[in-house]
Amino acid sequence: MFVLQDIGETALHLAVIREMGNSLHLVDFLVQNMPTQALDKVTLAPSDSTGSGSNTVLHLCALHDKPECMKLLLRSGADPTLRNAQDKTPLDITQDRGHHSCEELVSHPPVLAQFHCTGIRGL
C-alpha cells in the first residue's frame, strides 16, 4: 500500500526540482504570482536519518544546481540567509557541492526589482 506523505512542498518546490531548461516559464509564473513570504516556505523535515528537510526553494536550487531559477527567486525577494534542518544556508550548499554559478548568485544577489512612480499626478 502506498501512503502519500505531506512534506510541505509547494508547486514552486516541485517546479524548481523538475526544471530542465524547458519549463523555466512555469517557475517564473509561480514566482510572480506568489506572495514574497511564500517564496521562503520550508519543506517539513523527514523523520529519516539523512537529516535533510526544512529546505526553502533557494535551498533546492542550490542542491540541484538551478541558477536560472535561483536568479528569479532572488530578484523576487527570497531570503538567502535562511537555514535548513542541517543548519545550512543555500550558500553553504553551493560551496559544498561545487555549484559555482549558484554560489556566485547567492553570494551577490541581484537587486530587487523596484518601481518608482514619480511625477504622476494622483499617485
N, C-alpha and C positions, 0 to 999 in steps of 0.2 A: 504494500500500500504506500502510495506517495503522499507525503504531507508537505503542503506548501507552508513555508515559514516566512512571516513578515519580518524582514530585516531593515525596514525603514528606507529602502531605496525609492527614489522618485523616478519619474520618466526621464529627467535630466541625467541622473546617475546612469541609467541604462543606456541612454543615447550616447553618452560620452564613452562608455566602455565598448560599445559596438561600432563607434565611428571609425570607418576605414578609408576616409578620403572622399567618399561619395555622398555622405549624409550630414556634412557639416551644417548645411542649411537647416536641418532639423534641430541641431544643438543650438544654433543661433536663434531660431524661433522660440524654443523653450526658454533660453536665457532672457530674451527680450520681453517675454510675457510672464515672467515670474517676479514676485517682489524680491528686492535685494536680499532680505533676510532668509528667503527660501534657498538662495544660492549656497548658503552655508549650512544647510541641513545635513546632519550626520547620519550615517547608517548605524544600526544597532550593533554593538559588539557581540559576535557569536560566542557561544559557550565552549567552543573547541579550544584546543591547546595552542593554536597558532598565535593567539593574542591580537589578531587583526580585527579591524572593525572601527567603528566611530570615525569613518572616513567621510570628509566632505567631497564634493565633486572635484575640487582642486587636488585633493589627495589622490583621487582616481586618475586624474590627468598625469600627475607625477608618477604614479605606479605604472601606468600603461603608455607613457611617453606620447602624450597627446598635446603638442604645443599649440596647435590652432584652436583647439577647444579651450585650453588654458588662457590664451590671449583674449578670447571672447568673455570668459568669466572674469578675468582681472579688470578688463575695461568696464565691466558692468558692476564692479564693486565687491566681488567675492573676497573674503578675508584670507590672505596667505599666511597669517600668523597662528591660525588655529591648529591645535594638536590632536592627533588621533589617539586610540587606545594604547598605542606603543609609544606615546609621548613624542611623536614625530610631526614636524610641520611638512608641508609639501616640499619646501627647500631641502630639508633633511633627506627626504625620499629620493629627490632627483640626484642629490650628491651620492647617496648610497648606491643607486642603480646606474649612475653614469649617463643620465639623460640630460645632455648638455644644453639642448635647445630649451627645454623646460626649466632647467636651472637658471639660465640667463633671464628668462621671462619672470620667474618668481623672485629672482634677486633684484631685478629692476622693473617692477610692474609698470605697464603702460598707464598714462594719465587717464583718469576717468573722463568720459565724455561729459562736458558741461555745456549748457546752453544759456546764453545771456541775452535777454531781451531788453535793450536799452533804446531810448529814442522813439518808442512806440507809444502813442497816446492810449491811455486806458489800461496799461499794464503796470 
